[in-house]
């Protein structure tokens, strides 16, 4: 095959294990042979719609088999897959579509309202259900596609994905991941996790996030295991699937695992099939890790980011007790350093910025050479913007973030983006947003606002104003109306001071 990338995976897996179940979702199952047939049909139709090497195809919707089919079909053609966060507002989606310029947008019925709000744009619209006039019906369109083999030349250094992650300026950046980045990350997972062809992997975290896609689904696919895909996260559904289907492995963020442990089913549920759980996206409290260990489960965690596809470090099962709270050591095919501001290596125990280098690291940001240059050192190390420290044995412990970004329920929230939306309120003269601790979500936003003279603002008013402008998880949960914001001598807002006073600020709604 001339296709060296992910596009050849369905055909390769089908010729090895055609009758083995590849996916289970929504009461439907697909064998590897059936999946390969469907992705080839879809690729043929996408090609007829103008998708060629380098062309982009976007997907908007919750987890669904169509997400996976679209990704592999696009990769058969040498195209670039652009999965979008369906939780975003129409204005946010529009920016990403404008930036990436997709030939087609495939969307789920849950997102029909957002798509209508986008208006006429030029992308070919393909609906998973109830297409509007002029749109294509996904299943009918796919069924009419040719099954003739497609073998477009694709190299490992060709771009496979554009994943949008907001930058400190508040404008989303499209992190590019190559086929090689994804292949090497898959290798790193298979080295660190004892995954087998008999595994049944629960994929309930959003696939538009790099962790659910690259840390669980792709490695399971390569091994010939079965991925059980759910459209949303639900505690009882998770328990049911573990017991009924014998789930052996799952990934989740802190809030998901906290939800499971708080459930009344926790103590008595049959979890005997579940060998390993894996977390990432934010530091996991040691008390939660020990709760799972006391239940007889192996709790592994790692560290990474979208730009590292995503694995940078991983704590293997054998170390999960001895090094509880650690994000582990560098994955097999990558290196990690902790450095001082002058980029010299920090001593063990000394906090510094985490740098990553390896074949899993992004080549840069889509059409943004400035952001690329800022993120990569001259010798190719990715600057994470995160503060960590290494112990004497080389295990990484995360300390803080250099940037102001915080993580709420596994979702990255960038204050600059939220502040821009808050500023649009007519009562707001100045605004600053920080992350504060929250028992359920890990962190939530808190907005500090200075109002124009003669105006006022309540938390409910601000929330109503922001609902059509931002995804719900980005909207600050707390509001403090203040007379002024603390600033440095140069006039910059001092967010460190805001964090200090966040627990006792007058005007806290």
C-alpha positions in Angstrom: 0.0 0.0 0.0 1.2 3.5 -0.8 -0.8 4.9 2.1 1.6 4.8 5.1 -0.9 6.6 7.4 -4.0 5.8 9.3 -6.1 5.5 6.1 -4.7 2.0 5.5 -5.5 0.7 9.0 -9.1 -0.5 8.3 -8.0 -2.7 5.4 -5.0 -4.0 7.2 -7.0 -4.9 10.3 -9.8 -6.4 8.2 -7.5 -8.8 6.4 -6.1 -10.0 9.7 -9.3 -10.4 11.8 -12.3 -9.7 9.5 -14.9 -11.3 11.7 -13.8 -9.9 15.0 -16.0 -7.1 16.5 -14.4 -3.7 16.1 -17.0 -1.4 17.5 -20.2 -1.5 19.6 -22.3 1.6 19.9 -25.9 2.4 20.4 -26.9 -1.3 20.2 -25.1 -1.7 16.9 -21.9 -3.7 16.3 -19.5 -3.7 13.4 -16.9 -6.3 12.5 -13.5 -5.1 11.1 -14.6 -6.3 7.7 -17.8 -4.3 7.8 -16.0 -1.3 9.1 -13.5 -1.4 6.3 -16.3 -1.7 3.8 -18.1 1.3 5.2 -15.0 3.6 5.4 -14.1 2.8 1.8 -17.7 3.6 0.6 -17.5 6.9 2.6 -14.1 7.7 1.2 -15.4 7.2 -2.4 -18.2 9.6 -1.7 -16.0 12.2 -0.1 -13.7 12.0 -3.1 -16.6 12.7 -5.4 -17.4 15.7 -3.2 -13.9 17.2 -3.8 -11.8 15.7 -0.9 -8.3 15.2 -2.1 -4.9 15.1 -0.4 -4.6 18.1 2.0 -8.3 18.9 1.9 -10.1 19.3 5.3 -13.3 17.6 6.4 -14.9 18.7 9.7 -17.0 16.7 12.1 -19.4 18.2 14.7 -21.2 15.9 17.1 -21.1 13.6 20.2 -19.3 10.3 20.0 -20.7 8.1 17.2 -19.5 5.4 14.8 -19.7 8.0 12.1 -16.9 10.0 13.8 -14.5 7.1 13.4 -15.7 6.2 9.9 -15.3 9.8 8.8 -11.8 10.1 10.2 -10.5 6.9 8.6 -12.3 7.7 5.3 -10.7 11.1 5.2 -7.3 9.6 5.9 -7.7 7.1 3.0 -7.8 10.1 0.7 -4.9 11.9 2.3 -7.2 14.5 3.7 -7.1 16.2 7.1 -9.7 15.5 9.7 -11.0 18.4 11.8 -13.0 17.2 14.8 -14.9 20.1 16.5 -16.0 20.4 20.0 -19.8 20.1 19.8 -20.2 22.0 23.1 -19.0 25.2 21.6 -21.3 28.1 20.5 -21.9 28.8 16.9 -19.6 31.8 16.9 -16.8 29.7 18.1 -17.5 26.9 15.6 -17.6 29.5 12.8 -14.1 30.7 13.6 -12.7 27.2 13.4 -14.4 26.5 10.1 -13.2 29.8 8.7 -9.6 29.0 9.8 -9.5 25.4 8.6 -11.6 25.8 5.4 -13.2 22.3 5.2 -14.6 20.9 2.0 -17.4 19.2 4.0 -19.0 19.3 7.4 -20.6 16.1 8.8 -22.8 16.8 11.7 -25.1 15.1 14.3 -28.7 15.9 14.9 -27.9 17.4 18.3 -25.9 20.1 16.4 -28.5 21.0 13.8 -29.4 24.2 15.6 -25.7 25.4 15.6 -25.4 24.5 11.9 -28.5 26.5 11.0 -27.1 29.4 13.0 -23.9 29.2 11.0 -25.9 30.1 7.8 -24.8 29.6 4.3 -21.0 29.0 4.2 -20.0 26.8 1.3 -19.1 23.5 3.0 -20.9 20.4 1.8 -23.2 19.5 4.6 -23.8 15.9 5.5 -26.3 15.1 8.2 -26.4 12.0 10.3 -30.2 12.3 10.5 -32.9 14.6 9.2 -31.0 16.5 6.6 -32.3 19.9 5.5 -33.0 20.5 1.8 -29.8 20.5 -0.2 -27.9 18.5 2.5 -26.8 14.8 2.2 -28.1 12.0 4.3 -25.1 10.3 5.8 -26.3 6.6 5.7 -27.9 6.8 2.2 -24.9 8.6 0.8 -22.4 6.1 2.3 -24.4 3.1 1.1 -24.2 4.4 -2.5 -20.4 4.6 -2.4 -18.1 2.4 -4.3 -16.1 -0.4 -2.6 -13.3 -0.2 -5.1 -9.9 -0.1 -3.2 -8.5 3.4 -2.6 -4.7 3.8 -2.2 -3.7 7.4 -2.2 0.0 8.1 -1.4 0.2 9.3 2.2 3.4 9.8 4.2 3.9 9.7 7.9 4.9 13.3 8.0 1.6 14.4 6.3 -0.9 16.2 8.5 -3.7 13.9 9.7 -5.6 16.0 12.3 -6.2 19.7 13.2 -7.3 19.9 16.8 -8.3 23.3 18.1 -7.0 24.4 21.4 -7.4 28.0 22.6 -4.3 30.0 23.1 -3.4 32.6 25.7 -4.5 35.3 23.3 -8.0 33.8 23.4 -8.0 32.8 19.7 -8.2 29.1 19.1 -5.1 27.5 17.6 -5.2 24.5 15.3 -2.6 22.0 16.5 -1.5 19.8 13.7 -0.8 16.2 14.3 0.8 14.1 11.6 0.1 10.4 10.8 3.5 9.8 12.3 2.6 11.6 15.5 -0.4 9.3 15.9 1.5 6.1 15.0 4.3 6.9 17.5 1.8 7.8 20.2 0.0 4.5 19.6 3.3 2.7 20.0 3.9 4.5 23.2 0.5 3.4 24.6 1.1 -0.2 23.6 4.5 -0.2 25.4 3.0 1.3 28.5 -0.3 -0.6 28.7 -0.7 -4.4 28.5 -3.4 -4.1 25.9 -4.5 -7.3 24.1 -6.7 -8.3 21.2 -9.3 -9.5 23.7 -9.7 -6.1 25.4 -13.0 -4.3 25.4 -12.3 -0.6 25.8 -15.0 1.9 27.0 -14.8 5.1 25.0 -17.1 7.5 26.8 -14.9 10.6 27.0 -15.4 12.9 23.9 -13.5 11.7 20.8 -12.9 15.3 19.7 -10.4 15.4 22.5 -7.1 13.8 21.7 -7.0 11.6 24.8 -10.1 9.5 24.1 -9.1 9.2 20.4 -5.4 8.5 20.6 -5.0 6.9 24.0 -7.8 4.4 23.8 -9.5 4.0 20.5 -6.5 3.9 18.1 -4.4 1.5 20.3 -7.5 -0.8 20.7 -8.0 -0.7 16.9 -4.4 -1.6 16.1 -4.5 -4.6 18.5 -7.8 -5.8 17.1 -9.8 -5.3 20.3 -13.3 -3.9 20.6 -14.1 -0.3 21.3 -17.4 0.3 23.1 -18.5 3.9 22.2 -21.0 5.9 24.2 -22.4 9.2 23.0 -22.3 10.8 26.4 -20.9 10.2 29.9 -23.4 8.6 32.2 -22.5 6.8 35.5 -25.2 4.2 35.4 -24.5 3.4 31.7 -20.9 3.0 32.5 -21.7 0.5 35.3 -24.1 -1.3 33.0 -21.6 -1.7 30.2 -18.8 -2.9 32.5 -21.1 -5.6 33.9 -22.9 -6.6 30.6 -20.0 -6.3 28.1 -17.0 -7.1 30.3 -15.2 -3.8 29.8 -11.6 -4.3 30.6 -10.1 -0.8 30.1 -11.3 2.8 30.2 -10.0 6.3 30.1 -11.6 9.2 32.0 -10.9 12.6 33.5 -11.0 13.3 37.2 -14.7 14.2 37.3 -15.7 11.0 35.6 -13.9 8.8 38.1 -15.2 10.9 41.0 -18.7 10.4 39.8 -18.3 6.6 39.7 -16.8 6.5 43.2 -19.7 8.6 44.6 -22.4 6.4 43.0 -24.4 4.2 45.4 -23.4 1.3 43.0 -19.7 1.7 43.7 -19.4 -0.8 46.6 -21.5 -3.6 45.1 -21.0 -3.3 41.3 -19.3 -6.2 39.5 -16.0 -4.7 38.3 -14.2 -7.9 38.0 -13.5 -7.5 34.3 -12.0 -4.0 34.6 -8.3 -4.5 34.7 -7.1 -0.9 34.3 -8.4 2.7 34.4 -6.4 5.5 33.0 -6.7 9.3 33.6 -5.2 12.5 32.3 -6.2 16.0 31.5 -5.6 17.3 35.1 -3.8 16.3 38.2 -5.8 13.5 40.0 -6.2 13.8 43.8 -4.3 11.1 45.6 -7.3 10.3 47.7 -9.3 9.5 44.6 -6.5 7.2 43.2 -6.4 5.4 46.5 -10.2 4.9 46.5 -9.8 3.0 43.2 -6.8 1.1 44.5 -8.7 0.0 47.6 -11.4 -1.3 45.3 -8.7 -3.6 43.7 -8.4 -1.5 40.5 -5.2 -0.4 38.8 -5.3 3.3 38.4 -2.8 4.7 35.9 -2.3 8.3 35.0 -0.2 10.2 32.5 0.6 13.7 31.4 0.5 15.2 28.0 -1.2 17.7 25.8 -2.9 18.0 22.4 0.4 19.0 20.9 2.1 15.7 22.0 -0.7 13.5 20.6 -1.1 13.4 23.7 1.2 11.1 25.7 4.3 12.6 27.2 4.7 10.7 30.4 2.9 7.6 31.8 2.8 5.9 35.2 2.7 2.2 34.5 0.6 -0.2 36.5 3.6 -1.6 38.4 4.4 1.8 39.8 0.8 3.0 40.5 1.0 2.3 44.2 4.6 3.3 44.9 4.4 6.5 43.0 0.8 7.5 43.6 0.3 11.1 42.5 3.1 11.1 40.0 2.4 11.5 36.2 5.1 8.9 35.6 8.2 8.9 33.5 8.6 9.8 29.8 6.9 7.5 27.4 9.1 5.1 25.5 9.5 7.1 22.3 9.8 10.6 23.8 11.9 12.7 26.2 10.9 15.1 28.9 12.9 17.8 30.6 12.2 20.2 33.4 14.0 23.5 32.9 14.8 26.8 34.4 13.9 30.1 32.5 17.3 29.9 30.8 16.4 26.4 29.5 19.1 24.7 31.7 17.9 21.5 33.4 16.4 22.0 36.8 17.7 19.9 39.7 15.6 17.0 41.1 12.8 18.5 43.2 13.3 22.0 41.6 10.1 23.3 39.8 10.5 24.4 36.2 8.8 24.4 32.8 8.1 21.0 31.3 9.6 20.5 27.8 8.8 17.5 25.5 10.6 16.2 22.4 9.9 13.1 20.3 8.2 11.8 17.1 4.8 12.3 18.8 5.3 16.1 19.0 3.3 18.4 16.7 5.1 20.1 13.9 3.2 23.3 14.7 0.0 25.2 14.4 -2.2 25.4 11.3 -1.4 28.6 9.4 0.2 30.2 12.5 4.0 30.4 12.2 4.2 32.8 15.1 2.5 30.4 17.5 4.7 27.6 16.2 7.9 29.6 16.8 6.8 30.5 20.3 6.0 26.9 21.2 9.1 25.2 19.9 12.7 25.8 20.9 15.4 26.1 18.2 16.4 22.5 18.9 12.9 21.1 18.7 11.7 20.9 22.3 8.0 21.8 22.8 7.4 24.3 25.6 4.4 23.0 27.5 3.7 26.1 29.6 3.3 23.7 32.6 5.4 23.7 35.8 6.6 20.4 37.1 9.4 18.8 39.0 11.2 15.5 38.7 12.1 13.3 41.6 15.4 11.5 42.0 14.1 8.6 39.9 12.9 10.7 37.1 9.2 10.7 37.9 7.3 13.8 36.9 5.0 15.7 39.4 2.9 18.5 38.1 3.0 21.7 40.2 1.2 24.4 38.4 0.7 26.0 35.0 2.8 28.8 33.6 -0.2 30.0 31.6 -3.4 31.0 33.1 -5.4 28.2 31.6 -7.4 26.0 34.0 -9.2 22.7 33.5 -12.9 22.3 34.3 -14.3 18.8 34.1 -11.5 17.8 31.7 -12.0 20.8 29.4 -9.4 23.4 28.9 -10.6 26.9 29.7 -8.5 29.9 28.7 -9.3 33.1 30.6 -8.4 35.5 27.8 -11.1 34.0 25.6 -13.7 34.3 28.4 -12.6 37.8 29.3 -13.2 38.9 25.7 -16.7 37.7 25.9 -17.3 39.3 29.3 -16.0 42.6 28.0 -18.8 42.7 25.5 -21.4 43.2 28.2 -22.4 46.9 28.3 -22.0 47.1 32.0 -18.4 45.8 32.1 -15.5 48.3 32.1 -12.8 45.8 33.1 -12.6 42.1 33.6 -10.3 39.3 34.7 -11.0 35.6 35.0 -9.2 33.0 37.0 -9.8 29.3 37.9 -10.8 28.4 41.4 -11.2 25.0 43.1 -14.5 23.2 42.8 -15.4 19.8 44.3 -17.3 18.5 41.3 -15.4 20.0 38.3 -11.9 20.3 39.7 -11.8 24.0 38.8 -14.4 26.5 37.6 -14.1 30.1 36.5 -14.4 33.2 38.6 -14.8 36.6 37.0 -13.7 39.8 38.6 -15.5 42.7 37.1 -15.3 46.5 37.3 -18.6 48.0 36.2 -19.2 51.3 34.4 -20.5 54.1 36.7 -24.2 53.8 37.3 -24.4 50.1 36.2 -24.6 46.8 38.0 -24.2 43.2 37.1 -25.3 39.9 38.8 -24.0 36.4 38.2 -27.3 35.4 36.6 -27.3 38.4 34.2 -23.7 37.6 33.2 -24.5 33.9 32.6 -27.5 34.7 30.4 -25.4 37.1 28.4 -22.6 34.6 27.9 -24.8 31.5 27.1 -25.0 32.3 23.3 -21.3 33.3 23.2 -19.4 30.6 25.0 -19.7 26.9 25.8 -21.3 26.4 29.2 -18.2 25.0 30.8 -16.4 28.2 30.0 -18.9 30.5 31.7 -17.7 31.6 35.1 -19.5 30.0 38.0 -18.6 32.9 40.3 -18.7 36.7 39.9 -17.0 39.3 42.0 -17.9 42.9 41.3 -15.0 45.1 42.5 -14.0 48.7 42.5 -10.7 48.0 40.8 -8.4 45.2 39.7 -4.9 44.8 41.2 -2.2 45.7 38.7 1.6 45.7 38.4 3.7 48.8 38.0 3.5 48.4 34.2 -0.4 48.3 34.4 -0.9 44.6 33.9 -3.5 42.8 36.0 -1.9 40.7 38.7 -3.8 37.4 38.6 -1.7 36.0 41.4 -3.2 38.7 43.7 -6.7 37.7 42.5 -6.0 34.1 43.4 -4.9 35.2 46.9 -8.1 37.2 47.6 -10.5 35.0 45.6 -11.9 33.4 48.8 -12.9 36.7 50.5 -13.5 39.3 47.9 -16.2 41.8 48.6 -19.1 41.7 46.1 -18.9 37.9 45.7 -22.3 36.9 44.2 
